[in-house]
Amino acid sequence: MADHQEASVTLPSAPASVATARRHVTSVLAEWGLPEGTDEAEAVRLIVSELATNAVLHTRGQSPVFTVDLFLERDEELRIGVTDSHFRYPRRLPAAVQQDNGRGLVIVRWLAAERGGRLCVTPTADGGKTVWIRLPWTVPVL
């Protein structure tokens, strides 16, 4: 199996695309040796779900599509990027607003940190952004 692998999917910014993104990532991770249902696979699935949901809900129709990129450096790092073309960067909402929503990034940061990873945001050439999660990859080669 190659030491460096990549996968990408671009989807319409629609609620149904969040489930499609999750299924895509679950399938790719399984091909790369991370079986569905493991704690690590479920954490990545939840991270992608939250980031894809943000790309759909918080772009307010100004990003017609979003892209999920996966990059694997075997025995080193898994990078997950969710890109949209909306200019607004994600931000933590005040506690009062978080009663019914607004906890997605907190969950993502916590899941990443718990696994020794981190979150960062980078601008894109078209004025949008990519929200990146970097996680250590310690899955043995099958």
TORNU-317136 format. One record per atom (N, C-alpha, C, O): residue in one letter; atom name; x, y, z. Coordinates in pm, whole numbers, plus 50000, padded with zeros to 5 digits. Each point is the difference from the previous one (the first is absolute). Layout:
BEGIN
 rest atom     x     y     z
    A   CA     X     Y     Z
...
//
This chain:
BEGIN
 rest atom     x     y     z
    M    N 50085 49882 50000
    M   CA 49915 50118 50000
    M    C 50089 50124 50000
    M    O 50104 50002 50066
    A    N 49856 50099 49861
    A   CA 50081 50121 49986
    A    C 50012 50074 50133
    A    O 49911 49996 50085
    D    N 50202 50071 49931
    D   CA 50021 50079 50121
    D    C 49920 50129 50000
    D    O 49966 50052 50106
    H    N 50003 49999 49774
    H   CA 49922 50124 49988
    H    C 49876 49969 49918
    H    O 50008 49946 49890
    Q    N 49877 50089 50165
    Q   CA 49874 49978 49928
    Q    C 49913 50124 50011
    Q    O 50009 50075 50098
    E    N 49906 49945 49801
    E   CA 49910 50114 49998
    E    C 49863 49956 49950
    E    O 49987 49907 49920
    A    N 49912 50161 50128
    A   CA 49863 49980 49952
    A    C 49927 50132 50015
    A    O 50028 50079 50090
    S    N 49877 49944 49821
    S   CA 49926 50126 50003
    S    C 49859 49978 49944
    S    O 49979 49916 49913
    V    N 49928 50160 50139
    V   CA 49865 50000 49946
    V    C 49945 50142 50011
    V    O 50016 50066 50102
    T    N 49919 49980 49791
    T   CA 49933 50130 49999
    T    C 49851 49975 49991
    T    O 49953 49924 49915
    L    N 49974 50142 50174
    L   CA 49857 49976 50013
    L    C 49923 50132 50000
    L    O 50055 50104 50036
    P    N 49818 49892 49925
    P   CA 49917 50121 50009
    P    C 49980 50040 50147
    P    O 49992 49915 50088
    S    N 49999 50213 49935
    S   CA 49976 50050 50137
    S    C 49853 49981 50035
    S    O 49921 50094 49998
    A    N 50046 49782 50033
    A   CA 49863 49962 50034
    A    C 50007 49905 50120
    A    O 50097 49926 50013
    P    N 49803 50076 50073
    P   CA 50003 49914 50118
    P    C 50026 49853 49970
    P    O 50071 49934 50077
    A    N 49875 50012 49815
    A   CA 50020 49859 49967
    A    C 50148 49968 49971
    A    O 50042 49885 50012
    S    N 50034 50215 49950
    S   CA 50141 49979 49968
    S    C 50085 49967 50123
    S    O 50107 49941 49987
    V    N 49845 50097 50130
    V   CA 50075 49969 50123
    V    C 50011 49849 50018
    V    O 50107 49949 50031
    A    N 49784 49980 49950
    A   CA 50001 49854 50011
    A    C 50087 49938 49891
    A    O 50071 49902 50025
    T    N 49926 50154 49856
    T   CA 50084 49951 49891
    T    C 50147 50018 50035
    T    O 50081 49911 49975
    A    N 49954 50203 50083
    A   CA 50139 50025 50041
    A    C 50043 49898 50105
    A    O 50111 49947 49993
    R    N 49804 50026 50104
    R   CA 50032 49901 50104
    R    C 50024 49863 49940
    R    O 50097 49933 50034
    R    N 49815 50025 49876
    R   CA 50014 49868 49937
    R    C 50130 49993 49919
    R    O 50070 49899 50003
    H    N 49960 50208 49925
    H   CA 50123 50003 49920
    H    C 50123 49984 50089
    H    O 50088 49918 49971
    V    N 49917 50159 50135
    V   CA 50116 49995 50089
    V    C 50011 49863 50068
    V    O 50110 49945 50012
    T    N 49779 49999 50032
    T   CA 50000 49868 50063
    T    C 50055 49895 49903
    T    O 50079 49914 50039
    S    N 49878 50093 49836
    S   CA 50046 49905 49899
    S    C 50149 50015 49972
    S    O 50072 49901 49992
    V    N 49975 50222 49992
    V   CA 50142 50025 49973
    V    C 50085 49952 50117
    V    O 50101 49933 49980
    L    N 49858 50101 50141
    L   CA 50078 49957 50117
    L    C 50008 49848 50010
    L    O 50105 49946 50036
    A    N 49786 49986 49932
    A   CA 50003 49854 50002
    A    C 50098 49946 49897
    A    O 50073 49904 50027
    E    N 49930 50157 49854
    E   CA 50097 49960 49898
    E    C 50143 50022 50048
    E    O 50091 49925 49963
    W    N 49929 50177 50118
    W   CA 50133 50034 50049
    W    C 50037 49924 50128
    W    O 50108 50019 50055
    G    N 49802 49895 49992
    G   CA 50033 49914 50113
    G    C 49938 50038 50132
    G    O 50033 49940 50103
    L    N 49877 50157 49898
    L   CA 49932 50039 50124
    L    C 49856 49951 49993
    L    O 49916 50065 49937
    P    N 50053 49822 50126
    P   CA 49868 49939 49987
    P    C 49889 50086 50059
    P    O 50017 50070 50100
    E    N 49868 49923 49835
    E   CA 49881 50069 50048
    E    C 49965 49948 50138
    E    O 50016 49882 50029
    G    N 49935 50208 50056
    G   CA 49955 49961 50133
    G    C 50106 50014 50108
    G    O 49967 49994 50118
    T    N 50159 50023 49845
    T   CA 50103 50022 50102
    T    C 49985 50141 50056
    T    O 49940 50087 49936
    D    N 50113 49936 50183
    D   CA 49992 50133 50061
    D    C 50062 50105 49909
    D    O 49945 50110 49985
    E    N 50168 49857 49954
    E   CA 50068 50096 49914
    E    C 49916 50033 49876
    E    O 49987 50116 49963
    A    N 49957 49781 49973
    A   CA 49917 50022 49882
    A    C 49876 50081 50035
    A    O 49960 50088 49924
    E    N 49980 49882 50190
    E   CA 49880 50075 50041
    E    C 50034 50146 50032
    E    O 49920 50089 49971
    A    N 50196 49935 50087
    A   CA 50042 50138 50028
    A    C 50018 50077 49870
    A    O 49954 50114 49990
    V    N 50111 49825 49912
    V   CA 50019 50068 49870
    V    C 49866 50022 49933
    V    O 49978 50106 49941
    R    N 49934 49798 50067
    R   CA 49867 50012 49940
    R    C 49923 50117 50063
    R    O 49934 50076 49929
    L    N 50075 49938 50203
    L   CA 49933 50110 50068
    L    C 50063 50134 49963
    L    O 49930 50099 49980
    I    N 50202 49904 50011
    I   CA 50069 50123 49961
    I    C 49954 50043 49861
    I    O 49967 50117 49979
    V    N 50032 49791 49926
    V   CA 49957 50033 49864
    V    C 49855 50044 49999
    V    O 49964 50094 49930
    S    N 49954 49839 50147
    S   CA 49858 50036 50008
    S    C 49982 50144 50047
    S    O 49924 50076 49941
    E    N 50147 49961 50166
    E   CA 49990 50136 50054
    E    C 50052 50104 49900
    E    O 49937 50104 49980
    L    N 50178 49867 49958
    L   CA 50058 50097 49907
    L    C 49915 50014 49873
    L    O 49983 50110 49948
    A    N 49964 49779 50003
    A   CA 49913 50006 49883
    A    C 49870 50073 50032
    A    O 49950 50078 49919
    T    N 49996 49897 50199
    T   CA 49879 50072 50042
    T    C 50026 50149 50005
    T    O 49917 50079 49954
    N    N 50197 49961 50101
    N   CA 50035 50143 50002
    N    C 50010 50056 49858
    N    O 49953 50111 49974
    A    N 50107 49813 49934
    A   CA 50015 50046 49863
    A    C 49864 50019 49932
    A    O 49986 50086 49914
    V    N 49917 49834 50125
    V   CA 49866 50012 49942
    V    C 49920 50111 50068
    V    O 49942 50085 49933
    L    N 50055 49915 50200
    L   CA 49912 50092 50073
    L    C 50052 50143 50010
    L    O 49923 50095 49986
    H    N 50205 49919 50037
    H   CA 50052 50133 50033
    H    C 50051 50080 49881
    H    O 50046 50113 50016
    T    N 49947 49830 49864
    T   CA 50039 50077 49882
    T    C 49881 50076 49943
    T    O 50015 50080 49907
    R    N 49868 49894 50148
    R   CA 49877 50071 49963
    R    C 49977 50005 49848
    R    O 49962 50103 49945
    G    N 50062 49783 49990
    G   CA 49975 49990 49857
    G    C 50105 50068 49913
    G    O 49986 50002 49878
    Q    N 50118 50053 50182
    Q   CA 50102 50072 49922
    Q    C 50114 49909 49955
    Q    O 50093 50046 49934
    S    N 49900 49827 50099
    S   CA 50096 49903 49951
    S    C 49918 49885 49943
    S    O 49946 49919 50076
    P    N 50044 50071 49792
    P   CA 49913 49898 49940
    P    C 50047 49856 50023
    P    O 49921 49907 49992
    V    N 50208 50076 50036
    V   CA 50055 49867 50026
    V    C 50099 50007 50115
    V    O 50045 50107 50039
    F    N 49988 49776 50014
    F   CA 50111 49989 50095
    F    C 50079 49876 49962
    F    O 49947 49908 49937
    T    N 50180 50089 50101
    T   CA 50088 49889 49966
    T    C 50059 49942 50127
    T    O 50042 50073 50090
    V    N 49962 49796 49916
    V   CA 50065 49929 50110
    V    C 50125 49935 49942
    V    O 49991 49918 49908
    D    N 50125 50117 50145
    D   CA 50127 49943 49958
    D    C 50059 49918 50112
    D    O 49993 50038 50117
    L    N 50063 49849 49848
    L   CA 50071 49914 50095
    L    C 50140 49976 49947
    L    O 50018 49963 49884
    F    N 50081 50057 50201
    F   CA 50140 49975 49965
    F    C 50059 49914 50111
    F    O 49989 50032 50118
    L    N 50072 49859 49842
    L   CA 50059 49910 50097
    L    C 50149 49985 49974
    L    O 50041 49963 49890
    E    N 50038 50065 50210
    E   CA 50142 49965 50002
    E    C 50009 49885 50098
    E    O 49997 50019 50122
    R    N 50014 49860 49823
    R   CA 49995 49880 50083
    R    C 50105 50005 50111
    R    O 50113 50043 49979
    D    N 49846 49913 50139
    D   CA 50083 50000 50121
    D    C 50033 50141 50048
    D    O 50088 50017 50085
    E    N 49843 50082 49862
    E   CA 50025 50138 50044
    E    C 49871 50075 50029
    E    O 49967 50024 50116
    E    N 49960 50014 49778
    E   CA 49892 50095 50019
    E    C 49888 49981 49900
    E    O 50023 49969 49883
    L    N 49854 50050 50165
    L   CA 49881 50009 49918
    L    C 49956 50146 50002
    L    O 49980 50057 50107
    R    N 50004 50003 49774
    R   CA 49948 50136 49991
    R    C 49862 49995 49935
    R    O 49981 49937 49896
    I    N 49925 50130 50167
    I   CA 49863 50008 49950
    I    C 49972 50148 49978
    I    O 50013 50080 50092
    G    N 49948 49955 49787
    G   CA 49966 50139 49971
    G    C 49861 50011 49943
    G    O 49961 49923 49912
    V    N 49963 50174 50137
    V   CA 49868 50029 49944
    V    C 50006 50144 49951
    V    O 50020 50094 50078
    T    N 49961 49922 49791
    T   CA 50015 50129 49934
    T    C 49867 50050 49949
    T    O 49922 49924 49941
    D    N 50051 50205 50082
    D   CA 49886 50066 49937
    D    C 50046 50137 49952
    D    O 50109 50045 50034
    S    N 49809 50020 49886
    S   CA 50040 50128 49941
    S    C 49946 50122 50073
    S    O 50007 50111 49948
    H    N 49940 49870 50173
    H   CA 49950 50112 50079
    H    C 50115 50063 50077
    H    O 50088 49930 50049
    F    N 49910 50202 49962
    F   CA 50112 50072 50062
    F    C 50005 49986 50152
    F    O 50108 50011 50058
    R    N 49780 49965 50007
    R   CA 49996 50001 50147
    R    C 50068 49877 50058
    R    O 49969 49887 49965
    Y    N 50125 50139 50125
    Y   CA 50069 49891 50071
    Y    C 49911 49951 50114
    Y    O 49920 50076 50055
    P    N 50093 49797 49979
    P   CA 49920 49949 50113
    P    C 50044 50067 50130
    P    O 50116 50035 50018
    R    N 49787 49980 50071
    R   CA 50033 50061 50129
    R    C 49913 49939 50108
    R    O 49890 49950 49974
    R    N 50162 50054 50147
    R   CA 49925 49950 50114
    R    C 49893 50103 50036
    R    O 50027 50120 50004
    L    N 49852 49832 50020
    L   CA 49890 50090 50036
    L    C 50000 50025 50151
    L    O 50049 49917 50076
    P    N 49897 50197 49967
    P   CA 49989 50027 50144
    P    C 49915 49892 50067
    P    O 49914 49939 49936
    A    N 50110 50039 50192
    A   CA 49932 49894 50074
    A    C 49848 50010 49989
    A    O 49934 49897 49986
    A    N 50010 50221 50021
    A   CA 49855 50016 49996
    A    C 49942 49950 49868
    A    O 49888 49949 49996
    V    N 50188 50064 49896
    V   CA 49953 49956 49870
    V    C 50012 49849 49986
    V    O 49932 49940 49917
    Q    N 50151 49999 50163
    Q   CA 50028 49858 49987
    Q    C 49893 49910 50061
    Q    O 50023 49880 50013
    Q    N 49865 50172 50025
    Q   CA 49898 49917 50061
    Q    C 49955 49886 49907
    Q    O 49992 49886 50044
    D    N 49980 50145 49829
    D   CA 49952 49898 49908
    D    C 50101 49962 49893
    D    O 49989 49893 49941
    N    N 50108 50191 50034
    N   CA 50100 49970 49898
    N    C 50126 50079 50031
    N    O 50009 50066 50103
    G    N 50088 49926 49807
    G   CA 50122 50077 50018
    G    C 50112 49923 50067
    G    O 50106 50057 50029
    R    N 49873 49815 49996
    R   CA 50104 49922 50068
    R    C 50086 49918 49905
    R    O 50093 49932 50044
    G    N 49879 50073 49826
    G   CA 50069 49915 49903
    G    C 50150 50014 50003
    G    O 50071 49899 50007
    L    N 49980 50224 49988
    L   CA 50145 50018 50000
    L    C 50063 49961 50133
    L    O 50113 49952 50004
    V    N 49814 50068 50104
    V   CA 50051 49958 50130
    V    C 50017 49849 50000
    V    O 50101 49948 50049
    I    N 49802 49980 49898
    I   CA 50007 49854 49992
    I    C 50116 49958 49910
    I    O 50077 49911 50035
    V    N 49936 50154 49850
    V   CA 50107 49966 49906
    V    C 50137 50023 50063
    V    O 50087 49914 49992
    R    N 49931 50201 50071
    R   CA 50129 50030 50065
    R    C 50030 49896 50110
    R    O 50113 49954 50012
    W    N 49787 50011 50065
    W   CA 50018 49904 50109
    W    C 50037 49863 49945
    W    O 50093 49936 50050
    L    N 49834 50017 49847
    L   CA 50031 49870 49941
    L    C 50141 49997 49942
    L    O 50072 49902 50016
    A    N 49967 50207 49917
    A   CA 50134 50006 49943
    A    C 50105 50001 50110
    A    O 50098 49925 49995
    A    N 49883 50160 50105
    A   CA 50099 50012 50109
    A    C 50012 49869 50077
    A    O 50110 49961 50039
    E    N 49778 49971 49983
    E   CA 50001 49874 50074
    E    C 50087 49895 49929
    E    O 50054 49909 50064
    R    N 49958 50104 49805
    R   CA 50078 49906 49922
    R    C 50138 50055 49962
    R    O 50069 49943 49916
    G    N 49970 50168 50145
    G   CA 50130 50058 49973
    G    C 50004 50083 49874
    G    O 50108 50026 49946
    G    N 49775 50017 50005
    G   CA 49992 50078 49877
    G    C 49968 50146 50027
    G    O 49997 50046 50114
    R    N 49978 50024 49776
    R   CA 49967 50142 50014
    R    C 49915 50047 49883
    R    O 49994 49935 49895
    L    N 49942 50178 50124
    L   CA 49917 50064 49899
    L    C 50067 50129 49956
    L    O 50056 50072 50082
    C    N 49939 49957 49788
    C   CA 50043 50130 49950
    C    C 49915 50036 49880
    C    O 49936 49914 49939
    V    N 50063 50213 50027
    V   CA 49923 50050 49887
    V    C 50093 50075 49908
    V    O 50080 50082 50046
    T    N 49912 49890 49824
    T   CA 50083 50070 49902
    T    C 49911 50061 49892
    T    O 49897 49943 49965
    P    N 50143 50173 49983
    P   CA 49922 50062 49892
    P    C 50022 49927 49868
    P    O 50102 49935 49979
    T    N 49799 50076 49933
    T   CA 50013 49946 49864
    T    C 50016 50115 49903
    T    O 49974 50116 50034
    A    N 50069 49853 49846
    A   CA 50025 50104 49898
    A    C 49872 50075 49962
    A    O 50007 50117 49960
    D    N 49877 49818 50053
    D   CA 49875 50065 49960
    D    C 49934 50079 50113
    D    O 49886 50045 49986
    G    N 50183 49971 50126
    G   CA 49944 50076 50112
    G    C 49927 49916 50102
    G    O 49946 50053 50096
    G    N 50051 49817 49884
    G   CA 49938 49909 50095
    G    C 50101 49953 50103
    G    O 50099 50068 50029
    K    N 49876 49813 50025
    K   CA 50092 49947 50100
    K    C 49992 49848 50003
    K    O 49902 49940 49955
    T    N 50204 50000 50099
    T   CA 50003 49859 50028
    T    C 50021 49984 50150
    T    O 50093 50057 50056
    V    N 49820 49866 50007
    V   CA 50016 49964 50140
    V    C 50071 49865 50001
    V    O 49948 49901 49949
    W    N 50171 50097 50109
    W   CA 50085 49881 50002
    W    C 50003 49938 50139
    W    O 50004 50069 50102
    I    N 49995 49800 49899
    I   CA 50028 49923 50121
    I    C 50120 49913 49967
    I    O 50003 49932 49897
    R    N 50095 50070 50190
    R   CA 50118 49915 49986
    R    C 50002 49904 50118
    R    O 49995 50041 50116
    L    N 50012 49831 49852
    L   CA 49998 49896 50102
    L    C 50118 49905 49979
    L    O 50033 49966 49887
    P    N 50030 49991 50221
    P   CA 50102 49897 49984
    P    C 49938 49873 49942
    P    O 49887 49966 50034
    W    N 50187 49965 49881
    W   CA 49952 49876 49939
    W    C 50088 49886 50050
    W    O 50119 49994 49969
    T    N 49823 49919 50108
    T   CA 50075 49888 50055
    T    C 49937 49866 49966
    T    O 50027 49899 50065
    V    N 49888 50101 49832
    V   CA 49931 49877 49961
    V    C 50100 49907 49932
    V    O 50069 50042 49907
    P    N 49942 49835 50137
    P   CA 50095 49907 49937
    P    C 49958 49965 49858
    P    O 49881 49996 49968
    V    N 50217 49979 49948
    V   CA 49973 49958 49862
    V    C 49945 49859 50003
    V    O 50055 49912 50066
    L    N 49835 50068 49862
    L   CA 49936 49867 49997
    L    C 50071 49909 49903
    L    O 49960 49885 49984
//
